Amino acid sequence: MSNNITPATVYPYGPRHTPEMIADLSRRAFEYRLQVLDMVYERQSGHLGGSFSVAEILTALYFHHLRVNPQDPAWPERDRLLFSKGHACPMLYTVLAHRGFFPVEELKTFRALDSRLQGHPEPQKTPGVEIPAGPLGHGVAIACGMALAAVMKKAAYRVFVVLGDGELNAGVIWEGALIAAKYRLDAIKVILDCNGVQQTGSTAAVMPTEPLADKWKAFGWHVLECHGHNVAQVLDALDAADELHGRPAVIIAHTTKGKGVSFMENDPVWHGTPPNAEQYRAARAELLEGANRWSVC
Amino acid sequence: MERLLKKPFGVPVNMRRAYGEALTALGQSRPNVVVLSADVSNSDHSFMFEARFPERFVNVGIAEQALVDVAVGFARCGFVPIANTFAFLFATRALEQVRTHLAYGRANVKLAGAYAGLSDSFDGPTHQSINDLAVMRSLPNMTVVAPADPVALDALLPQMCDMDGPVFFRLCRNEVPVVFDQSYRPMLGRAMLLREGGDLTLIACGVMVAPALEAAESLAAQGIQARVVEMHTLKPLDTEMIARCAEETGALVTVEEHSIIGGLGGAVAEALAAARPAPLERVGIRDQFTESGPYPDLLRKYGLAAPDIVQAAQTALRRKEDGRR
């Protein structure tokens, strides 16, 4: 990869979020966007918009909040991260690689023949991936099974689910939401990457789901909200969600689809379109600028 | 091999109750088994497991897609989940979940398809399941099983539970005759030769094994020696047995409570085409929806009774003889 990516520090789990840590994670989220841009540009295939919106969320989770072990991806006591919005896997792969689950070099093979990095996530091929995803809507109900298993085993792991907001159109999400509430599965923490745009238009136009917080509350969930590109807010929300018991929790993270590249932001065209050479250069420049903003902090 | 069979067939046993008992026995011997239901546990009799092991039973409500997904979550955390609802719902409503997470993702989930075939007879075609075997068989990595009677279920259920990988098995709603005696020792993936015969082979699965054996008796009275093979596992298919029967008997009839497209008949036709073509007649539902009515009447009306098997056998024999001329 052409990017010089700083070796990834993992910040120990805990409530202390120093300004240095926040700046580092914020900068890295931009560096990971650069890497994703390269992957999608090189293959001329893949989903940029939803990868860019989830960058800070995944970075905060994997480099601070999640208890996982890249040397032992199947460690039974690990926290589970179910990446339900599977199309945004370029960002998941990038974060997993930098977290040490597989070589960063391998990111180049995304969507290529014989690659371990399939077009959508596949746990048997990619270390660190928990479930296949791509067909939308599976995350919450699968999390219910995992959380029920934790109850039965008296295990302490948490089950995080990263959902897209377009994904909320799928009925099985709400089947899962009912089950999680029925069984009071407070090990489940959903982070909703609420970028407001889906494949053919805004979520408001395609299928209105607001008022979202009220919907989740009505389904029996704790609801938190945060700015999904503000790492400090994301970290605080994750900590706060850990303190909520008796019911599952959802963090509605307000994000921007295509975040970091002005001409991609909020435009559904960038859901699954790869950039041409000119767009690639322009996007690269903007993302570098984004990363540099944090470097000078 | 005759010793495998109860002669005459035993008193009919309610297959649902037999399943509830087998499931409870499984729960007893295997603490890692959990049972999930989409609110039909009093239909499929998984309530018997619930009564015994309430802490290992989950009712997800009328939500078949979530039923499969929740089971996937359990499987990925080391449990062996057995998900229960009507067979047609696994093969239709929850199929994407089954394809993505069981077949593609190889989640170690067992799907118990209740009310298979026409056995939910009065509820009608919306509830009957005539294409589940075809659908499930088309999925890579799936194991597909149709036990014939309670003895077969008792023998096969622990094997399905203990193998690592997704399984779909279908169950009759109603009373079925006990075909096998306790010496029956099936192995997943291996067909059972139930009756010798050199003129042709009847290959049956599920509750059609009993009428196939009856048909073989009738044929014997006409001087036709029909071999009878039980294909309890449709996938992986025992293609060696099929090729051997084609070689040794030269004509075959498949018998299934399922569409003639894509199930046992389809599987055997594929195997024959690949290995050793021979005349094949398929007894099953002829690419149509059926209707409400008493179970035995439905089976008769839609061509699934012993006389239909006899007739198909005669046709297959005729084709075999025509081929020789």
Contacts between the chains, C-beta under 8 A, distances in Angstrom:
chain1	res1	chain2	res2	distance
A	76	B	77	7.9
A	76	B	78	7.1
A	80	B	76	8.0
A	122	B	104	7.4
A	122	B	105	7.5
A	123	B	105	6.5
A	124	B	105	7.4
A	124	B	106	6.6
A	130	B	76	6.9
A	131	B	72	7.2
A	131	B	76	7.0
A	131	B	101	6.9
A	131	B	105	6.6
A	132	B	100	5.3
A	132	B	101	6.2
A	132	B	104	5.6
A	132	B	105	4.3
A	134	B	100	7.6
A	135	B	96	5.6
A	135	B	100	5.4
A	137	B	65	7.9
A	138	B	69	5.4
A	138	B	72	7.8
A	138	B	97	7.1
A	138	B	100	7.1
A	138	B	101	7.1
A	141	B	60	8.0
A	141	B	63	8.0
A	141	B	65	7.2
A	141	B	66	4.0
A	141	B	69	3.4
A	141	B	70	5.4
A	141	B	73	7.3
A	142	B	69	4.8
A	142	B	70	7.1
A	142	B	72	5.1
A	142	B	73	4.3
A	142	B	76	7.4
A	142	B	101	7.5
A	143	B	73	6.3
A	144	B	60	7.9
A	144	B	66	7.4
A	144	B	69	7.6
A	144	B	70	4.9
A	144	B	73	6.0
A	145	B	69	6.9
A	145	B	70	4.1
A	145	B	71	6.1
A	145	B	72	6.0
A	145	B	73	2.0
A	145	B	74	4.3
A	145	B	75	7.5
A	145	B	76	7.4
A	145	B	77	7.3
A	145	B	81	7.2
A	146	B	73	4.1
A	146	B	74	7.5
A	146	B	76	6.4
A	146	B	77	5.3
A	147	B	73	7.4
A	148	B	34	8.0
A	148	B	58	6.2
A	148	B	70	7.1
A	148	B	73	7.2
A	148	B	74	6.7
A	149	B	34	8.0
A	149	B	73	6.6
A	149	B	74	5.1
A	149	B	77	3.6
A	149	B	78	7.2
A	149	B	79	5.6
A	150	B	77	7.1
A	152	B	34	7.3
A	152	B	55	7.0
A	152	B	56	7.0
A	152	B	79	7.4
A	153	B	77	7.4
A	153	B	78	7.9
A	155	B	77	8.0
A	171	B	65	7.5
A	172	B	63	7.5
A	172	B	65	4.3
A	172	B	66	5.6
A	172	B	69	6.6
A	172	B	97	7.7
A	175	B	60	7.3
A	175	B	61	7.5
A	175	B	63	3.9
A	175	B	65	6.3
A	175	B	66	3.6
A	176	B	66	5.4
A	176	B	69	6.8
A	176	B	70	7.7
A	178	B	61	6.6
A	178	B	63	7.4
A	179	B	60	5.3
A	179	B	61	7.2
A	179	B	63	7.3
A	179	B	66	5.9
A	179	B	70	6.4
A	182	B	61	7.8
A	183	B	58	7.6
